[in-house]
């Protein structure tokens, strides 16, 4: 009797996903948002997800944890498959397929893409989900690079192999981060509206290039609308700095958005960055970069000008920090190694977009299993299994405490620095630069509002 094919993942994959998902959703990120999940076609629909690419392995992981049971397949850079045969098997088990690139793996390896595309086509025709990043590499900024048409080739190849009988959908998607690296940051996946490739089937039969380009135009346009796409790369650092200041927070609130809710902040930042790019005020860009350099030099943050710390509250916070210092020192065992070990590996890497992936990868596969597994064994031998299990249960809280205490320590140091510097001449110059920058930003905002009336 014919057994209907299931689209759910196996038990092994589910258990591994649950372990990694806990670390991803609750430890690596403070908030993980999935926006417009209702736009994802039901399981069993041939679906190719296409997204911008900004943060190495973290981007596809976000899509994985956007789904409860679905096991998407990813076409990823081939060099990670060549590290070791075990790595090759494990990555394929997770649903990754290698993409060989001319500029990296060489012309002789390009032919291997035929096997990858054949496997991906079969997945689509079987009603499964595949994901590709058409930029063919991750960007280091909030902007959208050039698209390769390899993903449209896959769509039409699968359609052709299925005699153009199955409707294949392309789902535009974007990822967005409050910060690219670090710990306890915010991350979102946002889905657009599915685009059916079926209306292009007839065109593809006679004009394949035109069909690919027209499909790509629809998909790329959606991704640009979903994401934060800062086109002015010459002034990118200044624009990115401004949107992350307290001015960016106030701008969000003035436009009806929550400054602390990443999906809202994305919409607000898109408006602010578009405003800055439209007016292209060089005084603002130059002032922002000078202001940023002085803040870093003095160890201050932009928030100090809106929420100036007072001596007595700072003294109280210092006292509280001293009380919890012993607990922090205890929480650093073994968490300090979880935080610092990836830095040993990434220190010599030129591509900083690997930092977050390396941090999370080493935590999942090396530091957390080995260090907490070792402590569990030691506590079991010295005391008993009950105390060992109790330690494992509270260990996530210790990880979070260790990190947040360290962050509060940094804020405290910065506030003390402010109290020391606020009566000195360099601080007065910094305050004047802050006021001039914010004044000019308000000028272009008011001019924009006046032009809209």
C-alpha positions as CSV (number, residue, x, y, z in Angstrom):
1,X,0.0,0.0,0.0
2,X,1.3,3.5,-0.9
3,X,2.4,5.5,2.1
4,X,1.9,9.2,1.9
5,X,5.1,11.2,2.2
6,X,5.4,13.2,5.4
7,X,7.0,16.6,5.5
8,X,7.9,16.6,9.2
9,X,11.4,16.1,10.5
10,X,12.6,13.0,12.3
11,X,12.9,12.6,16.1
12,X,16.7,13.1,16.1
13,X,16.5,16.3,14.2
14,X,13.7,17.5,16.5
15,X,15.7,16.8,19.7
16,X,18.8,18.6,18.3
17,X,16.6,21.5,17.1
18,X,15.1,21.8,20.6
19,X,18.5,22.0,22.2
20,X,19.9,24.5,19.7
21,X,16.5,26.4,19.7
22,X,16.6,27.0,23.4
23,X,20.1,28.4,23.2
24,X,19.2,30.5,20.2
25,X,15.8,31.9,21.3
26,X,16.5,32.5,25.0
27,X,20.3,32.8,25.5
28,X,21.9,34.1,22.3
29,X,19.0,36.5,21.6
30,X,16.9,38.5,24.1
31,X,14.0,38.7,21.7
32,X,13.4,36.6,18.6
33,X,10.6,37.9,16.4
34,X,8.9,36.2,13.5
35,X,6.9,38.8,11.5
36,X,4.1,37.7,9.0
37,X,4.3,34.0,9.6
38,X,0.8,33.7,8.1
39,X,2.4,34.5,4.7
40,X,4.2,31.2,4.7
41,X,2.4,28.7,2.4
42,X,1.2,25.5,4.1
43,X,3.4,22.4,4.3
44,X,3.5,20.4,1.2
45,X,3.7,23.5,-1.0
46,X,6.9,23.7,-3.2
47,X,8.5,26.7,-1.6
48,X,11.8,28.6,-2.2
49,X,12.6,31.2,0.5
50,X,14.8,34.0,-0.7
51,X,16.4,36.4,1.7
52,X,19.0,39.1,2.2
53,X,22.2,37.8,3.9
54,X,24.0,39.7,6.6
55,X,25.2,37.4,9.4
56,X,26.6,34.1,8.2
57,X,25.0,31.0,9.8
58,X,22.7,33.1,12.0
59,X,20.5,34.1,9.0
60,X,19.4,30.5,8.1
61,X,19.1,29.6,11.8
62,X,16.5,32.3,12.1
63,X,14.4,30.7,9.4
64,X,14.8,27.2,11.0
65,X,13.4,28.5,14.3
66,X,10.6,30.4,12.5
67,X,9.0,27.0,11.9
68,X,7.8,24.5,14.4
69,X,8.1,21.2,12.5
70,X,9.2,22.1,9.0
71,X,12.7,21.1,8.0
72,X,13.9,23.5,5.3
73,X,16.9,22.8,3.1
74,X,19.6,25.5,2.6
75,X,22.0,26.0,-0.2
76,X,25.2,27.3,1.5
77,X,28.8,28.1,0.6
78,X,30.7,24.9,-0.2
79,X,33.9,25.5,1.7
80,X,32.2,24.6,5.1
81,X,31.4,21.2,3.6
82,X,35.1,20.6,2.7
83,X,36.4,21.0,6.3
84,X,36.0,17.3,7.2
85,X,33.9,14.3,6.0
86,X,32.1,14.3,9.3
87,X,31.2,18.0,8.8
88,X,29.9,17.2,5.4
89,X,27.6,14.5,6.7
90,X,26.4,16.5,9.6
91,X,25.6,19.6,7.5
92,X,23.7,17.5,5.0
93,X,21.8,15.9,7.8
94,X,20.7,19.4,9.0
95,X,19.4,20.1,5.5
96,X,22.3,22.1,4.0
97,X,23.4,21.6,0.4
98,X,26.7,23.0,-1.0
99,X,27.0,25.8,-3.5
100,X,30.3,25.9,-5.3
101,X,31.5,29.4,-6.4
102,X,33.9,30.3,-9.2
103,X,35.8,32.9,-7.1
104,X,36.3,30.5,-4.2
105,X,36.2,26.8,-5.1
106,X,37.4,27.3,-8.7
107,X,36.1,26.5,-12.1
108,X,36.7,22.7,-11.8
109,X,34.3,22.5,-8.8
110,X,31.4,24.4,-10.5
111,X,30.1,21.3,-12.2
112,X,29.3,19.9,-8.7
113,X,26.5,22.5,-8.5
114,X,24.5,20.2,-10.9
115,X,24.1,17.7,-8.1
116,X,23.1,20.3,-5.6
117,X,20.5,21.8,-8.0
118,X,19.2,18.4,-8.8
119,X,18.8,17.5,-5.1
120,X,17.1,20.9,-4.4
121,X,14.8,20.5,-7.4
122,X,13.7,17.1,-6.1
123,X,13.0,18.7,-2.7
124,X,10.8,21.4,-4.3
125,X,8.9,18.9,-6.4
126,X,8.3,16.8,-3.3
127,X,6.6,19.8,-1.7
128,X,9.4,20.7,0.6
129,X,11.1,24.0,1.5
130,X,14.5,25.2,0.2
131,X,16.2,28.5,1.0
132,X,18.8,30.5,-0.9
133,X,20.6,33.8,-0.4
134,X,20.9,35.4,-3.9
135,X,23.6,37.8,-2.8
136,X,25.9,34.7,-2.8
137,X,27.7,36.0,0.3
138,X,26.9,37.9,3.5
139,X,27.0,41.7,3.7
140,X,28.6,43.6,6.6
141,X,26.0,46.4,6.6
142,X,22.3,47.0,6.4
143,X,22.2,47.1,2.6
144,X,21.2,44.8,-0.2
145,X,23.9,43.6,-2.6
146,X,23.6,42.4,-6.2
147,X,21.5,39.3,-6.8
148,X,22.7,36.2,-8.6
149,X,19.9,34.6,-10.7
150,X,20.8,31.1,-9.5
151,X,17.7,30.9,-7.4
152,X,15.4,31.6,-10.4
153,X,17.4,29.0,-12.3
154,X,16.5,26.5,-9.6
155,X,12.8,27.4,-9.7
156,X,12.5,27.0,-13.4
157,X,14.7,23.9,-13.5
158,X,12.4,22.2,-10.9
159,X,9.3,23.4,-12.8
160,X,10.7,21.9,-16.0
161,X,11.6,18.6,-14.4
162,X,8.0,18.4,-13.2
163,X,6.7,19.2,-16.7
164,X,5.5,22.6,-15.5
165,X,2.6,20.9,-13.7
166,X,3.4,22.1,-10.1
167,X,3.1,25.6,-8.9
168,X,6.3,26.7,-7.2
169,X,6.3,29.7,-4.9
170,X,9.2,32.1,-4.1
171,X,8.8,33.7,-0.6
172,X,10.7,36.9,-0.1
173,X,12.1,37.3,3.4
174,X,14.5,39.5,5.3
175,X,16.5,39.2,8.5
176,X,17.3,42.2,10.8
177,X,19.5,42.5,13.9
178,X,19.7,45.1,16.6
179,X,23.4,44.2,16.6
180,X,25.3,41.8,14.4
181,X,27.3,40.3,17.2
182,X,27.2,40.2,21.0
183,X,24.9,38.4,23.4
184,X,21.2,39.0,24.3
185,X,20.5,41.2,21.3
186,X,17.3,41.2,19.2
187,X,16.7,39.5,15.9
188,X,13.8,39.3,13.5
189,X,12.7,37.3,10.5
190,X,10.1,39.0,8.3
191,X,8.3,37.2,5.5
192,X,6.8,39.0,2.5
193,X,4.1,37.8,0.1
194,X,4.7,34.6,-1.8
195,X,5.3,35.1,-5.5
196,X,4.1,32.3,-7.8
197,X,6.5,31.3,-10.6
198,X,3.6,29.7,-12.6
199,X,2.7,32.9,-14.5
200,X,6.2,32.9,-15.9
201,X,6.3,29.2,-17.1
202,X,5.2,29.9,-20.7
203,X,7.6,32.8,-21.0
204,X,10.5,30.7,-19.7
205,X,9.9,28.1,-22.4
206,X,10.9,30.6,-25.1
207,X,12.6,33.4,-23.2
208,X,14.3,31.9,-20.1
209,X,16.5,34.9,-19.4
210,X,13.6,37.4,-19.5
211,X,11.4,35.1,-17.3
212,X,14.2,34.9,-14.7
213,X,14.8,38.7,-14.7
214,X,11.1,39.5,-14.3
215,X,10.6,37.1,-11.5
216,X,13.8,38.5,-9.8
217,X,12.5,42.0,-10.1
218,X,9.3,41.1,-8.1
219,X,11.2,39.2,-5.5
220,X,14.0,41.8,-5.0
221,X,11.6,44.7,-4.8
222,X,9.8,43.0,-1.9
223,X,13.0,42.2,0.0
224,X,14.1,45.9,-0.4
225,X,10.8,47.0,1.1
226,X,11.0,44.5,4.0
227,X,14.6,45.3,5.1
228,X,16.6,48.3,6.2
229,X,18.5,49.1,3.0
230,X,20.9,52.0,3.5
231,X,22.0,52.8,-0.1
232,X,24.4,55.7,0.7
233,X,27.4,53.5,1.5
234,X,29.8,56.5,1.6
235,X,28.0,57.9,4.6
236,X,26.8,54.6,6.0
237,X,28.6,54.8,9.3
238,X,27.1,58.2,10.1
239,X,23.6,57.2,9.1
240,X,23.8,54.0,11.1
241,X,25.2,55.8,14.1
242,X,22.4,58.4,14.0
243,X,19.6,55.8,13.9
244,X,21.1,54.1,17.0
245,X,21.3,57.3,19.1
246,X,18.6,58.7,21.4
247,X,17.5,60.8,18.4
248,X,16.6,57.5,16.7
249,X,14.6,56.5,19.8
250,X,12.7,59.8,19.9
251,X,12.1,59.7,16.1
252,X,10.4,56.3,16.6
253,X,8.2,57.5,19.4
254,X,7.2,60.6,17.5
255,X,6.1,58.4,14.5
256,X,4.0,56.1,16.7
257,X,6.5,53.2,17.0
258,X,8.0,51.5,20.1
259,X,11.7,52.2,20.2
260,X,12.4,49.0,22.1
261,X,10.4,46.6,19.9
262,X,12.6,45.6,17.0
263,X,9.8,45.1,14.3
264,X,8.6,48.7,15.2
265,X,12.1,50.0,15.3
266,X,12.9,48.6,11.9
267,X,10.0,50.5,10.4
268,X,11.0,53.7,12.1
269,X,14.7,53.3,11.1
270,X,13.6,52.9,7.5
271,X,11.8,56.2,7.6
272,X,14.7,58.0,9.4
273,X,17.4,56.6,7.0
274,X,15.3,57.5,4.0
275,X,14.9,61.1,5.4
276,X,18.7,61.4,5.9
277,X,19.5,60.0,2.4
278,X,16.9,62.3,0.7
279,X,18.4,65.5,2.3
280,X,22.0,64.3,2.1
281,X,23.2,66.9,4.6
282,X,27.0,66.7,4.8
283,X,27.2,68.8,7.9
284,X,25.0,66.2,9.7
285,X,27.3,63.3,8.5
286,X,30.5,65.1,9.5
287,X,29.1,66.1,12.9
288,X,27.8,62.6,13.6
289,X,31.2,61.0,12.9
290,X,33.0,63.6,15.0
291,X,30.5,63.2,17.8
292,X,30.8,59.4,17.7
293,X,34.7,59.6,17.9
294,X,34.5,62.0,20.9
295,X,32.0,59.7,22.7
296,X,34.3,56.7,22.3
297,X,37.3,58.8,23.4
298,X,35.6,59.9,26.6
299,X,34.0,56.5,27.3
300,X,30.5,58.0,27.2
301,X,27.2,57.2,25.4
302,X,24.7,59.4,23.6
303,X,22.1,58.6,26.4
304,X,24.1,60.6,28.9
305,X,22.8,63.9,27.5
306,X,19.1,62.9,27.9
307,X,19.5,60.9,31.2
308,X,22.3,62.5,33.1
309,X,23.4,60.3,36.0
310,X,23.4,61.8,39.5
311,X,26.0,61.2,42.2
312,X,23.7,59.6,44.8
313,X,22.0,57.1,42.5
314,X,25.4,56.1,41.1
315,X,26.7,55.6,44.6
316,X,23.7,53.3,45.4
317,X,24.2,51.3,42.2
318,X,27.9,50.9,43.1
319,X,26.9,49.5,46.5
320,X,24.4,47.1,45.0
321,X,27.0,45.9,42.5
322,X,29.5,45.2,45.3
323,X,26.9,43.2,47.1
324,X,26.3,40.9,44.1
325,X,30.0,40.8,43.2
326,X,30.6,37.3,44.9
327,X,27.6,35.8,43.0
328,X,29.0,37.3,39.7
329,X,32.4,35.7,40.4
330,X,30.7,32.4,41.0
331,X,28.6,32.7,37.8
332,X,31.8,33.3,35.8
333,X,32.6,29.6,36.3
334,X,32.5,28.3,33.5
335,X,30.7,31.1,31.6
336,X,33.8,33.2,31.2
337,X,35.2,30.5,28.9
338,X,32.0,30.4,26.9
339,X,32.3,34.1,26.3
340,X,36.1,34.3,25.6
341,X,36.9,31.0,23.8
342,X,35.3,32.1,20.4
343,X,37.4,35.3,20.5
344,X,40.6,33.2,20.4
345,X,39.4,31.8,17.1
346,X,38.0,35.0,15.6
347,X,40.8,37.3,16.7
348,X,42.7,36.8,13.4
349,X,39.6,36.6,11.1
350,X,39.2,39.5,8.7
351,X,35.5,38.9,8.2
352,X,33.9,40.1,11.5
353,X,30.5,38.8,10.3
354,X,31.7,35.3,11.4
355,X,32.0,36.5,15.1
356,X,28.4,35.7,16.1
357,X,28.3,32.4,14.2
358,X,31.6,31.3,15.9
359,X,30.3,32.3,19.3
360,X,27.1,30.4,18.9
361,X,28.7,27.4,17.2
362,X,31.3,26.9,19.8
363,X,28.7,27.3,22.6
364,X,26.4,24.7,21.0
365,X,29.0,22.1,20.1
366,X,32.0,22.7,22.4
367,X,31.9,25.0,25.5
368,X,28.5,24.4,26.9
369,X,28.4,20.5,26.4
370,X,32.0,20.1,27.7
371,X,32.1,22.6,30.5
372,X,28.6,22.0,31.9
373,X,28.9,18.3,31.2
374,X,32.2,18.2,33.2
375,X,30.7,20.2,36.1
376,X,27.7,17.9,36.1
377,X,30.0,14.9,36.5
378,X,32.1,16.6,39.1
379,X,29.1,17.7,41.3
380,X,27.6,14.2,40.9
381,X,30.8,12.5,42.2
382,X,31.3,15.0,45.0
383,X,27.7,15.4,46.1
384,X,24.9,13.5,44.3
385,X,22.8,13.5,41.2
386,X,20.2,15.8,42.7
387,X,22.6,18.7,43.2
388,X,24.1,18.1,39.8
389,X,20.7,18.3,38.1
390,X,19.8,21.4,40.2
391,X,23.0,23.1,38.9
392,X,22.1,22.3,35.3
393,X,18.6,23.7,35.8
394,X,19.8,27.0,37.1
395,X,22.8,27.2,34.7
396,X,20.9,29.3,32.1
397,X,20.1,31.9,34.8
398,X,23.8,32.0,35.8
399,X,24.8,32.6,32.1
400,X,22.3,35.5,31.9
401,X,23.4,36.9,35.3
402,X,27.0,36.8,34.4
403,X,26.4,38.7,31.2
404,X,24.0,41.3,32.5
405,X,26.1,42.0,35.6
406,X,29.0,42.7,33.2
407,X,26.9,45.0,31.1
408,X,25.7,46.9,34.2
409,X,29.3,47.2,35.3
410,X,30.2,48.8,32.0
411,X,27.2,51.2,32.3
412,X,28.3,52.1,35.9
413,X,31.9,52.8,34.7
414,X,30.5,55.0,31.9
415,X,28.3,56.9,34.4
416,X,31.2,57.5,36.8
417,X,33.2,58.7,33.8
418,X,30.4,61.2,33.0
419,X,30.4,62.6,36.6
420,X,34.1,63.1,36.4
421,X,34.1,64.8,33.0
422,X,30.9,66.9,33.0
423,X,32.5,69.9,34.6
424,X,35.6,69.9,32.3
425,X,36.1,71.9,29.1
426,X,36.2,68.9,26.7
427,X,32.7,67.8,27.9
428,X,31.3,71.3,27.1
429,X,32.6,71.0,23.6
430,X,31.0,67.6,23.3
431,X,27.7,68.9,24.6
432,X,27.8,71.7,22.1
433,X,28.4,69.3,19.2
434,X,25.5,67.1,20.4
435,X,23.2,70.1,20.5
436,X,24.2,71.3,17.0
437,X,23.8,67.8,15.5
438,X,20.3,67.3,17.1
439,X,19.3,70.8,16.1
440,X,20.2,70.2,12.4
441,X,18.4,66.8,12.5
442,X,15.3,68.5,13.8
443,X,15.5,71.1,11.0
444,X,15.4,68.6,8.2
445,X,12.7,66.6,10.0
446,X,10.5,69.8,10.3
447,X,11.3,70.8,6.7
448,X,10.2,67.3,5.6
449,X,6.9,67.6,7.5
450,X,6.3,71.1,6.1
451,X,6.8,69.8,2.5
452,X,4.2,67.1,3.2
453,X,1.5,69.6,4.2
